[in-house]
Each structure stands twice: as C-alpha cells, then as structure tokens.
Amino acid sequence: MAAALSNLDVNSKRVLIRVDFNTPLDDHGEVGSDARIREALPTIRWVLDHGGRPILMSHLGRPKGRVVEAMRLRPAARRLQKLLGMPVRYANDCIGEEAATAAAALQQGECLLLENLRFHPEETKGDPEFARQLASLADVYVNDAFGTAHRAHASVVGVPQYLPSAAGLLLAKEIRAFEHLVTRPAAPVVVILGGAKVSDKLPLILHLLPRVDAILIGGAMAYTFLKQQGIGIGSSLCEDSLLAEAGTVLAAAKKNDVELLLPVDHVCAAELKADSQPSVHGPEIPDDLMGLDIGRATIESYRTVIVRAKTIVWNGPMGVFELPAFRQGTAAIAHAVAAADAWSLVGGGDSVAAVELLGVTASIDHVSTGGGAGLELLEGKTLPGIAALG
C-alpha cells in the first residue's frame, strides 16, 4: 500500500501533485465534463488546508510530444479556479524557466497548474532527466491520478524517485475499492463487459473466470464471440484475428462453470448514423446490417443475472449509447446495476459517461476514474504508479 497523504509533511512546502485533468473539451474549447477535476478537489484542498502550496501537473489528450494549441490546460485552470473559489496560477510550460519562476513565486494559499506534460516526448518515455526537472519544482510529491497509474511515465514513476511521496485521497480511494473487489467480494460476483475491442478484455476475462460467477458481454466485442460460434453478425465490428482466443475463453468459462452470456438479439442499422433507422434481429444479423446495441430479450436475460448479484463490476457500454436510437441496452443495464442489492463498481471512460448521462451515479458504490488502470488491477497486475510511491 502506498504511503498515506496524512503521513506527508506539506506545511510551508511546495507540493507537486500529479492529477488527471484529461477532460473532454466542448466545441468552444471549454471543459465539457469537469468530473475528473472535481475528483481532485479533496486532495488539493487537503494540501491547502495543511499549509502546502499545490503545483498541479497533468496531461490532456495525445499531442505526441509537441505543442498542440487545442490541448493546452488553460480551460482546466479556469474551471478549477471556479470550483476552488480562489485564483489558480498558470504556467505555459511544465519545465524550464517559466515553470520554475512560477513555482518559486507561489505563496501559501495559492495554487499553480502547469502546462500539458505530454507536450514533451520525454514524459511518455519515462525520461529520468525530465522527471528530475519536474521534481526540482517542489519539495514533496503526491500522485492523485489513478487514470495514469498504469503508465510508467516520468511524472508517474520518475518524480517519486527524487521526492518524498504519497498517494492522494482519490488514488487511495481507488486502491481501497479495488482491494475490496479483489480480496473480499460477496458472491455471486457478476462482471459486465462491453465496448468495441475484445482484445482489450481477453486477458481480464481469463484472469477473472476462476473468481466470478457470471460474465455478461455486450458492445461490439460480443460479435467476435458470436462469430466464433458460427452465428451471423452481418457487417458488425469483429476482430477476426482473435476468433481462436475467443473460443479459448468460451471453453474456459464452461470449464470453470461460469455463466458467460452473449447477446441473443440486437438493435441493428445499415450505418452508424444518428438518423439511421434501427431494427431488431436475432440471434443472427442480416448481412447488410450491423449490431449497434443489445435487444430486449438480451436485456431481460442480463437483468435476471444482475438482480441476484451481490458484487457487480461494469466496464464498457452495451452499444453506441451516444446515439439515442442505440442507448436502450446501456440504459437498461445502468438502471439494473443501480437498483441491485449489490456492491457495485463502474469503470472505464464510456461506462462512467453513461452512468452520468443516465443520472444513476449516486446509486453506484464506486465510480472509478481509471479505465485501463482498473482493468490491470483486476488482472492482478501491480501498477507502476502505485509501486513507485513511498
């Protein structure tokens, strides 16, 4: 377990905090959803309340080591200032003279946000010298970015090599939630998986099979499993190179006596467009159509499993929930999870966006800020960002 924030002396010190302000921006270049910024507030306020001077660093998007104007963090600084109710200073770089001057000038009761870390290619390469330059801005380090804890980036694993470090309140909350899930889940344990790529989830499924009672699969990833079984999937997305691996998963589920359910009907359309005319088919999909959501029979089948669960993990939507015509499956699952008499965890950007859109967030026990990081914890992996902390 990483060192607790309460054990870190921050009084009169500059505190370099790795946050996750990788927020979506709207058409006007402003923060579209401030959920990740709000999640960081408890740690920022704790540091301020204990006499520390927070220096925040984050990435935004994938600028690939170059400055991209549309990926600057200034909109996040404006939103943070509004949420904190205090001025937030802003530096146009995360290292160099401007960042050093801004950090040195920071007074007690003030907050500073550095520019996008990924404007420098050294960040994603885990470059030690880049990490040292970041560390030189502060006296102590706090990691509160669970969403990047699985990345061996300079700001995640390099900086704590140079400074006393601890986990922020959000990171600690995430660690506790996943420890609860891994070490003491109440049975029956039901895992709901969706999204586009089965390749992202195959290692997780194989790891979970001896540990869960049921796995419900939706989204485009389901079509690889269905095609492996010889069921017609029309023009639906499919990872043909993974058909053999999908067969291995299905066989392993049977061997472990795990109920692995696949869609039996589908909401389909000829194209993925907002004005596409949906139609329901199943179990086979006509050649000229693609599956874009689970159908009513599948919803009822999945709901029957969810209602008897005592622990639920959900990662990935059941369909293209962004379009109202293909939202009913994700909406039905969201409401079923929210209503279940079970401890529930929802993770992954699209799943979190879905529960927020559908207004059921308050009924979920833990809404995780990390997609890939959460999946790797569930796979039993040690996250480098957690291992690096004192």
ABEGO torsion letter per residue (X at the ends): XBBBAAABBABGBBBBBBBBABBBBBAAGBBABAAAAAAAAAAAAAAAAAGBBBBBBBBBEBAGGBBBAAABAAAAAAAAAAAAGBBBBBBABABEAAAAAAAAABBBGBBBBBBBAAABAAAAAGBAAAAAAAAAABABBBBABAAAAABBBAAAAAAAAABBBBBBAAAAAAAAAAAAAAABBBOBBBBBBBEABAAAAAAAAAAAAAABABBBBBEAAAAAAAAAAGBBAEABBBBAAAAAAAAAAAAAAAAAGBBBBBBABBBBBABBBAABBBBBBOABBBAABBBABBBAAAAAAAAAAAAABABBBBBEBABBAABAAAAAAAAAAAAAAAABBBBBBBBEAAAAAAAAAAGAAAABABBBABAAAAAAAAAGBBBAAAAABX
